[in-house]
Amino acid sequence: MSRRTALFLTGFGVWSWVIWITFAKNLWDSDRAWAPDGSPTGYFIVHAVLTIVSFVLGTIIGAIGWRAMRSTVKTGS
């Protein structure tokens, strides 16, 4: 993998965490997230699952990029 691609994947992983942390905070504070009795709504559940999946995928993609970037530094490619 090229260093440029590795940097892109690492940056994507970081960007994903920044964006989804902000989204999670906004979701928690949303009026549509909670029913009047305090239970989570379908809106909250669907978006919470989307957020968790995005965190996992962002972490995996960022880790792939980070490992590739570290290997290009060690090998000098």
Buried (B, 14 or more C-beta within 10 A) or exposed (E): BEEEBBBBBBEBBEEBBEEBEEBBEEBEEEEEBBEEEEEEBEBBEEBBEEBEEBBEBBEEBBEBBBBBBEEBEEEEE
